[in-house]
Amino acid sequence: MNLPEYQCEPYTDYTHPNHAAAYRHAIAKVSSELGKDYPLIIGSERIMLEDKIESHNPCKPSQVIGRVSSATAAHGEKALEVAYAAFESWKNTPLETRVAVLVKAAAIIRERKLEFNAWLTYEVGKNYAEAEGETAEAIDFLEYYARSALKLCKPIQTYQMAGEADRAEYIPLGVGVSITPWNFPFAIFLGQACAPIVAGNCMIVKPAEDSAVIAYKAIEVLLEAGLPHGVINFLPGLGEVVGDALVKHPRTRFISFTGSKNVGLYINAEAAKVLPGQRWIKRVTLELGGKDGMIIDETANLEEAATAAVAGAFGFAGQKCSALSRLIVVESVYPEILEKVTSKVKALTIGDPLENKYVNAVINMESLEKSKKYLEIAKTEGRVLTGGTASSDPQNEGYFVQPTVVADVKPDDKLAQDEIFSPILAVIPVKDFATAMEVMNNTEYGLTGGLFSSDLSRLEFAERELHVGNLYLNRKITGAMVGCHPFGGFNLSGTDSKAGGPDYLLHFMQMKSIARKI
Ligand code: NAD
């Protein structure tokens, strides 16, 4: 099977009036589909339950995006049964057929990109460019993993023992569980499910509570693309109910999780317990939170550095695992950077992403309350230069947190150590580059990080010594592209499984070595 060489999906530029008009048209079209009820999907069965979780527009919480059935442990049990039955044929389905499903799914999304963008705008509050980035990333994951499977799912040449025919091959693991967050509810949801699937596994997928409607739309795409029933089973519901039951089930072969550090570490511990009847050691991949930093030294292009800092910290209201939340600035340029960053932040538009405003609401009331707590802490730990407030009237205004810049934060402050997941940027002054490097690595996380400098030796030093999974030099620290920037973190940011990287599929396969005497 020959596929054209992989390349990242190009973005549409919505600053162009015609494209913006097309986006608004898609928004209008999707608006007529809001508020519907959605079932679980187990095999060929669609199961509508009375017990549902409502999904809301975070920028206008009174607007219901949809009501999604909430699965229980018993549904988990049934889904495992169905998925194992499907595994018997899916693992033996020709690789080309499996690959073709992903490529077809990518084509369907490409064709209807604006529609999925509009759902993302409604359900999680992404503005036009952020939604476009995510839809493109979903396409990229599908196209990239399709090609990865063609490279990896084939016999492996080994050295030959005399008198033997020796080889090895990767085979799928079995039935896995994918548990995903709300902040990339389409791209991560699809990527994390489809990488194991193209490798021959069957999946039970548990989307986040706040974003299960767009996840349902993703499942529809896969079924339309020809994925056989039972290969993917859709079990939305509460993490601590159906998610927990699936993690602890002895028949779960592997768990692929993206989400917060605390939930991820809990899952890791539970998955390590071998239960009665369990015949394997569960494999776990974890992609967790971050407290991502960027250094600006005295040799940097300060204008470019400030622009990158603002984009990294406030894009999608700081709700990316890769978002900048610690800006570490060498003293001699500190006042100038504060001035530039603050004035750029003040110029950001805040409001409804349906109208393509830059800074949207945070996802839910819990996140708003958490942000408020940290805005209080900000007053004692530093100097609030802009922002510092959060709306408390969600019925009318949405869960808005004003983009906030806090100066004079110290390296060990809570604002410099805790993942807040909100548009709050801590700025930390340091006396020199060497201290900046120490401050940067002083975190339990290690997802993304960056340096702005024009000093080549410092850039090279940072390449060696900055301990992050994704290092960015003289550019913003968000916006990893599938295939170009394999994505995953060090330390408590995860198991560094590197989504969108050349080895990602290997997490969902095991190598079988075969020696035949001749
Ligand atoms: P979360 O940990 O609250 O939830 C993630 C998923 O876990 C949800 O589907 C939830 O229902 C489920 N869950 C919760 N409790 C569970 C339990 N006991 N057992 C099984 N499943 C359970 O995270 P979130 O708020 O949805 O997402 C934000 C977090 O995700 C941030 O920390 C962010 O940094 C991280 N994130 C990391 C990456 C990455 O690639 N490293 C990417 C996106 C988001």
Residues whose N, C-alpha, C, O or C-beta is under 5 A from the ligand:
A	BS01	NAD	I179 T180 P181 W182 K206 P207 A208 E209 G237 L238 G239 E240 G243 D244 T258 G259 S260 K261 V263 E287 L288 G289 G290 C321 S493
